[in-house]
Amino acid sequence: MNLHAPVRPDWTCAGCGGHWPCHTRRSQLLAEFDGAPASLTLLMGGHFIDAAQDLRTEPAHLLYERFMGWLRQQPRPDDDQEP
């Protein structure tokens, strides 16, 4: 069982009380989906849609950054290879 699960409808972290996905959960997700970034993006996209429905007063750009923005900050597998 993951202690850093989302608590809906306010999308807080059950483990630490912060905004979900918290830093700990982001690290866990990166480890769980290592080598499968498209799958992680699809998962987080689904959570983004659910959160947008639950958090209707939250600006969309803030929800996007919270659920999707951190994904593009991760290095791509071929970023460390020479052309």
N, CA and C atoms as a LAMMPS dump frame, in Angstrom:
ITEM: TIMESTEP
0
ITEM: NUMBER OF ATOMS
249
ITEM: BOX BOUNDS ff ff ff
-5.0000000000000000e+02 5.0000000000000000e+02
-5.0000000000000000e+02 5.0000000000000000e+02
-5.0000000000000000e+02 5.0000000000000000e+02
ITEM: ATOMS id mol type element x y z
1 1 1 N 0.842 -1.185 0
2 1 2 C 0 0 0
3 1 3 C 0.888 1.249 0
4 2 1 N 0.501 2.208 -0.802
5 2 2 C 1.276 3.437 -0.91
6 2 3 C 0.721 4.487 0.051
7 3 1 N 1.571 4.968 0.942
8 3 2 C 1.14 5.991 1.884
9 3 3 C 0.958 7.345 1.218
10 4 1 N 1.572 7.546 0.078
11 4 2 C 1.51 8.836 -0.606
12 4 3 C 0.483 8.794 -1.74
13 5 1 N -0.705 8.338 -1.408
14 5 2 C -1.805 8.244 -2.366
15 5 3 C -2.635 9.533 -2.33
16 6 1 N -3.339 9.834 -3.429
17 6 2 C -4.162 11.041 -3.434
18 6 3 C -5.426 10.871 -2.598
19 7 1 N -5.776 11.935 -1.897
20 7 2 C -7.04 11.988 -1.161
21 7 3 C -7.951 12.916 -1.954
22 8 1 N -9.008 12.347 -2.483
23 8 2 C -9.941 13.115 -3.29
24 8 3 C -11.127 13.529 -2.441
25 9 1 N -11.753 14.642 -2.723
26 9 2 C -11.677 15.421 -3.943
27 9 3 C -10.688 16.591 -3.886
28 10 1 N -9.95 16.749 -2.792
29 10 2 C -9.044 17.91 -2.709
30 10 3 C -7.638 17.614 -3.201
31 11 1 N -7.345 16.391 -3.553
32 11 2 C -6.068 15.982 -4.133
33 11 3 C -4.881 16.361 -3.241
34 12 1 N -5.002 15.992 -1.975
35 12 2 C -3.872 16.12 -1.07
36 12 3 C -3.244 14.745 -0.899
37 13 1 N -2.05 14.717 -0.359
38 13 2 C -1.332 13.462 -0.167
39 13 3 C -1.713 12.855 1.18
40 14 1 N -2.092 11.584 1.168
41 14 2 C -2.455 10.893 2.402
42 14 3 C -1.26 10.708 3.321
43 15 1 N -0.061 10.703 2.75
44 15 2 C 1.142 10.457 3.541
45 15 3 C 1.717 11.685 4.203
46 16 1 N 1.706 12.809 3.484
47 16 2 C 2.375 14.001 4.029
48 16 3 C 1.477 15.235 4.095
49 17 1 N 0.303 15.157 3.508
50 17 2 C -0.635 16.268 3.567
51 17 3 C -0.413 17.361 2.541
52 18 1 N 0.628 17.25 1.73
53 18 2 C 0.9 18.251 0.703
54 18 3 C 0.033 18.046 -0.523
55 19 1 N 0.244 18.892 -1.522
56 19 2 C -0.463 18.711 -2.786
57 19 3 C 0.007 17.419 -3.427
58 20 1 N -0.939 16.649 -3.963
59 20 2 C -0.591 15.422 -4.648
60 20 3 C -0.424 15.713 -6.125
61 21 1 N 0.556 15.193 -6.813
62 21 2 C 1.597 14.3 -6.33
63 21 3 C 2.703 15.072 -5.593
64 22 1 N 2.989 14.637 -4.403
65 22 2 C 4.037 15.26 -3.6
66 22 3 C 5.413 14.846 -4.134
67 23 1 N 6.439 15.44 -3.596
68 23 2 C 7.803 15.132 -4.048
69 23 3 C 8.112 13.635 -3.889
70 24 1 N 7.703 13.058 -2.765
71 24 2 C 7.959 11.631 -2.531
72 24 3 C 7.263 10.77 -3.574
73 25 1 N 5.995 11.077 -3.85
74 25 2 C 5.251 10.272 -4.817
75 25 3 C 5.819 10.438 -6.221
76 26 1 N 6.27 11.643 -6.555
77 26 2 C 6.884 11.847 -7.862
78 26 3 C 8.122 10.966 -8.01
79 27 1 N 8.935 10.917 -6.973
80 27 2 C 10.133 10.064 -7.003
81 27 3 C 9.752 8.602 -7.14
82 28 1 N 8.717 8.179 -6.413
83 28 2 C 8.252 6.797 -6.502
84 28 3 C 7.756 6.473 -7.913
85 29 1 N 6.982 7.395 -8.483
86 29 2 C 6.46 7.171 -9.831
87 29 3 C 7.577 7.079 -10.862
88 30 1 N 8.573 7.929 -10.74
89 30 2 C 9.705 7.859 -11.666
90 30 3 C 10.411 6.518 -11.573
91 31 1 N 10.551 5.998 -10.359
92 31 2 C 11.185 4.68 -10.182
93 31 3 C 10.295 3.569 -10.728
94 32 1 N 8.989 3.644 -10.459
95 32 2 C 8.055 2.618 -10.915
96 32 3 C 7.961 2.568 -12.439
97 33 1 N 8.034 3.72 -13.082
98 33 2 C 7.872 3.799 -14.533
99 33 3 C 9.192 4.027 -15.254
100 34 1 N 10.282 3.661 -14.623
101 34 2 C 11.601 3.796 -15.253
102 34 3 C 11.601 3.023 -16.564
103 35 1 N 11.943 3.705 -17.629
104 35 2 C 11.959 3.063 -18.94
105 35 3 C 10.62 3.083 -19.65
106 36 1 N 9.601 3.646 -19.019
107 36 2 C 8.268 3.714 -19.628
108 36 3 C 7.67 5.103 -19.434
109 37 1 N 8.343 6.146 -19.937
110 37 2 C 7.856 7.502 -19.709
111 37 3 C 6.492 7.785 -20.341
112 38 1 N 6.178 7.151 -21.456
113 38 2 C 4.875 7.366 -22.084
114 38 3 C 3.76 6.84 -21.183
115 39 1 N 3.991 5.714 -20.549
116 39 2 C 2.987 5.157 -19.634
117 39 3 C 2.776 6.066 -18.435
118 40 1 N 3.858 6.615 -17.906
119 40 2 C 3.734 7.548 -16.782
120 40 3 C 2.978 8.799 -17.212
121 41 1 N 3.255 9.289 -18.402
122 41 2 C 2.551 10.472 -18.898
123 41 3 C 1.062 10.198 -19.055
124 42 1 N 0.71 9.032 -19.558
125 42 2 C -0.701 8.674 -19.689
126 42 3 C -1.383 8.565 -18.327
127 43 1 N -0.711 7.964 -17.367
128 43 2 C -1.258 7.848 -16.018
129 43 3 C -1.513 9.23 -15.42
130 44 1 N -0.507 10.088 -15.513
131 44 2 C -0.645 11.42 -14.927
132 44 3 C -1.67 12.26 -15.685
133 45 1 N -1.805 12.023 -16.985
134 45 2 C -2.837 12.707 -17.753
135 45 3 C -4.23 12.349 -17.262
136 46 1 N -4.428 11.089 -16.926
137 46 2 C -5.707 10.66 -16.357
138 46 3 C -5.975 11.321 -15.017
139 47 1 N -4.941 11.398 -14.184
140 47 2 C -5.1 12.075 -12.891
141 47 3 C -5.373 13.564 -13.089
142 48 1 N -4.72 14.164 -14.073
143 48 2 C -4.938 15.573 -14.384
144 48 3 C -6.407 15.822 -14.742
145 49 1 N -6.985 14.971 -15.574
146 49 2 C -8.39 15.1 -15.957
147 49 3 C -9.299 14.952 -14.742
148 50 1 N -9.036 13.949 -13.906
149 50 2 C -9.84 13.747 -12.7
150 50 3 C -9.739 14.942 -11.757
151 51 1 N -8.528 15.452 -11.589
152 51 2 C -8.321 16.592 -10.697
153 51 3 C -9.017 17.835 -11.234
154 52 1 N -8.993 18.034 -12.548
155 52 2 C -9.664 19.188 -13.146
156 52 3 C -11.163 19.142 -12.877
157 53 1 N -11.719 17.944 -12.843
158 53 2 C -13.149 17.804 -12.539
159 53 3 C -13.426 18.06 -11.067
160 54 1 N -12.527 17.61 -10.2
161 54 2 C -12.718 17.791 -8.75
162 54 3 C -12.394 19.211 -8.298
163 55 1 N -11.394 19.818 -8.893
164 55 2 C -10.898 21.126 -8.467
165 55 3 C -11.268 22.194 -9.494
166 56 1 N -12.54 22.36 -9.708
167 56 2 C -13.048 23.231 -10.779
168 56 3 C -12.63 24.694 -10.633
169 57 1 N -12.358 25.152 -9.421
170 57 2 C -11.985 26.557 -9.236
171 57 3 C -10.474 26.794 -9.363
172 58 1 N -9.71 25.727 -9.438
173 58 2 C -8.252 25.844 -9.573
174 58 3 C -7.917 26.207 -11.019
175 59 1 N -7.064 27.203 -11.242
176 59 2 C -6.69 27.55 -12.621
177 59 3 C -6.052 26.357 -13.34
178 60 1 N -6.464 26.171 -14.581
179 60 2 C -6.009 25.014 -15.367
180 60 3 C -4.495 24.97 -15.514
181 61 1 N -3.861 26.123 -15.688
182 61 2 C -2.407 26.109 -15.879
183 61 3 C -1.679 25.646 -14.619
184 62 1 N -2.24 25.929 -13.445
185 62 2 C -1.625 25.452 -12.2
186 62 3 C -1.8 23.942 -12.048
187 63 1 N -2.976 23.452 -12.4
188 63 2 C -3.182 21.999 -12.35
189 63 3 C -2.272 21.294 -13.341
190 64 1 N -2.115 21.871 -14.522
191 64 2 C -1.246 21.268 -15.516
192 64 3 C 0.19 21.169 -14.989
193 65 1 N 0.683 22.247 -14.434
194 65 2 C 2.05 22.234 -13.889
195 65 3 C 2.184 21.199 -12.781
196 66 1 N 1.179 21.121 -11.946
197 66 2 C 1.205 20.187 -10.804
198 66 3 C 1.209 18.728 -11.244
199 67 1 N 0.388 18.399 -12.232
200 67 2 C 0.234 17.002 -12.635
201 67 3 C 1.104 16.606 -13.824
202 68 1 N 1.403 17.547 -14.704
203 68 2 C 2.111 17.202 -15.928
204 68 3 C 3.456 17.907 -16.076
205 69 1 N 3.562 19.11 -15.567
206 69 2 C 4.737 19.931 -15.786
207 69 3 C 6.035 19.307 -15.301
208 70 1 N 5.983 18.596 -14.194
209 70 2 C 7.2 18 -13.646
210 70 3 C 7.72 16.857 -14.513
211 71 1 N 6.87 16.283 -15.342
212 71 2 C 7.307 15.17 -16.19
213 71 3 C 8.304 15.62 -17.242
214 72 1 N 8.118 16.79 -17.797
215 72 2 C 9.02 17.245 -18.853
216 72 3 C 10.353 17.729 -18.31
217 73 1 N 10.468 17.845 -17.004
218 73 2 C 11.72 18.27 -16.384
219 73 3 C 12.684 17.101 -16.193
220 74 1 N 12.231 15.898 -16.469
221 74 2 C 13.068 14.716 -16.294
222 74 3 C 13.911 14.502 -17.54
223 75 1 N 15.166 14.074 -17.374
224 75 2 C 16.012 13.824 -18.553
225 75 3 C 15.47 12.674 -19.376
226 76 1 N 15.584 12.803 -20.677
227 76 2 C 15.178 11.725 -21.572
228 76 3 C 16.299 10.704 -21.648
229 77 1 N 15.961 9.447 -21.933
230 77 2 C 16.995 8.403 -21.98
231 77 3 C 18.133 8.71 -22.947
232 78 1 N 17.845 9.368 -24.09
233 78 2 C 18.927 9.622 -25.035
234 78 3 C 19.573 10.984 -24.865
235 79 1 N 19.217 11.744 -23.825
236 79 2 C 19.835 13.048 -23.588
237 79 3 C 21.308 12.952 -23.253
238 80 1 N 21.745 11.841 -22.701
239 80 2 C 23.154 11.714 -22.289
240 80 3 C 24.031 11.073 -23.363
241 81 1 N 23.453 10.778 -24.528
242 81 2 C 24.219 10.149 -25.599
243 81 3 C 24.674 11.189 -26.601
244 82 1 N 25.834 10.982 -27.143
245 82 2 C 26.376 11.856 -28.185
246 82 3 C 25.691 11.568 -29.509
247 83 1 N 25.485 12.588 -30.35
248 83 2 C 24.853 12.334 -31.673
249 83 3 C 25.756 11.572 -32.614
